[in-house]
């Protein structure tokens, strides 16, 4: 019985895994806001990144390379009045940009208003 349990335990191990040694979890991810505009952040695969934009009404942030950095969750933002919060996860090595643009109802009406919009950009490098 003991031999069968040991064999099952060994058979269930993946290549390169050591028995009893769990994989290391990625470090906690940063929480970045309005002041991070134009900066670069370095992540490891599996690590999360939170974006919290409070100035103005932003559309939900987008990733330029969802295969590398994917958005997992978004709350708030335009068309609502609450600040936008988004959670991203690093999936594959390489660069990506996360961008968000301020938005307002008058930009979608006729005639369209001419208010200035702000583009928020974060450069991400996944190792």
C-alpha positions as CSV (number, residue, x, y, z in Angstrom):
1,X,0.0,0.0,0.0
2,X,2.8,2.4,0.9
3,X,4.7,1.5,-2.3
4,X,1.5,2.3,-4.4
5,X,1.2,5.7,-2.7
6,X,4.9,6.5,-3.4
7,X,4.5,5.4,-7.0
8,X,1.4,7.6,-7.5
9,X,3.2,10.5,-5.9
10,X,6.2,10.2,-8.2
11,X,4.0,9.6,-11.3
12,X,2.1,12.8,-10.5
13,X,5.3,15.0,-10.5
14,X,6.0,17.1,-13.6
15,X,9.3,17.3,-15.3
16,X,11.8,19.4,-13.4
17,X,9.7,19.5,-10.2
18,X,11.2,18.2,-6.9
19,X,9.1,16.3,-4.5
20,X,8.0,18.5,-1.6
21,X,9.5,21.7,-3.0
22,X,6.6,24.0,-4.0
23,X,7.1,26.5,-6.8
24,X,7.9,30.0,-5.6
25,X,5.0,32.4,-5.9
26,X,5.8,35.6,-7.8
27,X,6.4,38.7,-5.6
28,X,3.5,41.0,-4.8
29,X,2.9,43.4,-7.6
30,X,3.0,47.2,-7.4
31,X,0.0,49.5,-7.2
32,X,0.5,52.4,-9.5
33,X,-1.5,55.6,-10.0
34,X,-1.6,58.9,-11.7
35,X,2.0,59.8,-10.8
36,X,3.3,56.7,-12.6
37,X,2.4,58.2,-16.0
38,X,5.4,57.7,-18.4
39,X,7.3,55.4,-16.1
40,X,8.6,51.8,-16.6
41,X,7.9,48.9,-14.4
42,X,9.6,45.5,-14.5
43,X,7.5,42.4,-13.6
44,X,8.2,38.6,-13.6
45,X,5.8,36.1,-15.2
46,X,2.8,35.5,-13.0
47,X,3.1,38.8,-11.1
48,X,0.1,41.2,-10.9
49,X,0.1,44.9,-11.3
50,X,-2.7,47.2,-10.1
51,X,-3.5,50.5,-11.8
52,X,-5.6,53.1,-9.9
53,X,-6.3,56.3,-11.7
54,X,-8.2,59.0,-9.7
55,X,-7.7,62.2,-11.6
56,X,-10.4,62.7,-14.2
57,X,-12.7,60.0,-15.6
58,X,-10.6,57.4,-17.5
59,X,-11.7,54.7,-19.8
60,X,-10.6,51.3,-18.5
61,X,-6.8,50.8,-19.1
62,X,-5.8,48.6,-22.0
63,X,-2.7,46.5,-22.7
64,X,-0.9,46.8,-26.0
65,X,0.1,43.1,-25.8
66,X,-2.5,41.0,-24.0
67,X,-0.5,37.9,-24.7
68,X,2.3,39.4,-22.5
69,X,0.3,41.5,-20.0
70,X,-3.4,40.7,-19.7
71,X,-6.1,42.7,-17.9
72,X,-7.9,40.5,-15.4
73,X,-10.3,42.9,-13.7
74,X,-11.6,46.5,-14.0
75,X,-13.9,48.5,-11.8
76,X,-15.0,52.2,-12.1
77,X,-14.0,54.6,-14.8
78,X,-16.0,56.1,-17.6
79,X,-19.0,56.3,-18.0
80,X,-19.3,56.2,-14.2
81,X,-18.0,58.8,-11.9
82,X,-15.7,56.5,-9.8
83,X,-11.9,56.3,-10.3
84,X,-10.8,53.4,-12.5
85,X,-9.0,50.4,-10.9
86,X,-7.6,47.6,-13.0
87,X,-5.6,44.4,-12.3
88,X,-3.1,43.2,-14.8
89,X,-1.1,40.0,-14.8
90,X,2.3,39.4,-16.5
91,X,2.0,36.2,-18.7
92,X,5.0,36.1,-21.1
93,X,8.4,37.8,-21.4
94,X,8.6,41.0,-23.4
95,X,7.5,44.6,-23.4
96,X,4.0,46.0,-23.3
97,X,2.3,49.3,-22.7
98,X,-0.7,49.9,-20.5
99,X,-2.7,53.0,-21.6
100,X,-5.8,54.8,-20.5
101,X,-7.5,58.0,-21.8
102,X,-9.7,60.4,-20.0
103,X,-13.3,60.4,-21.4
104,X,-16.5,62.5,-21.0
105,X,-20.0,62.3,-22.2
106,X,-19.7,65.4,-24.4
107,X,-17.1,63.6,-26.5
108,X,-19.8,61.2,-27.7
109,X,-22.5,63.7,-28.4
110,X,-23.4,65.9,-31.4
111,X,-21.9,68.4,-31.7
112,X,-18.8,66.9,-30.1
113,X,-17.1,69.0,-27.4
114,X,-13.5,70.0,-27.8
115,X,-12.2,69.4,-24.3
116,X,-8.6,68.2,-23.9
117,X,-8.1,64.5,-23.2
118,X,-5.2,63.1,-21.2
119,X,-3.3,59.9,-22.2
120,X,-1.8,57.9,-19.3
121,X,0.9,55.4,-20.3
122,X,2.9,52.8,-18.3
123,X,5.7,50.9,-19.9
124,X,5.9,47.3,-18.7
125,X,8.8,44.9,-19.2
126,X,8.1,41.2,-18.3
127,X,11.1,39.0,-17.5
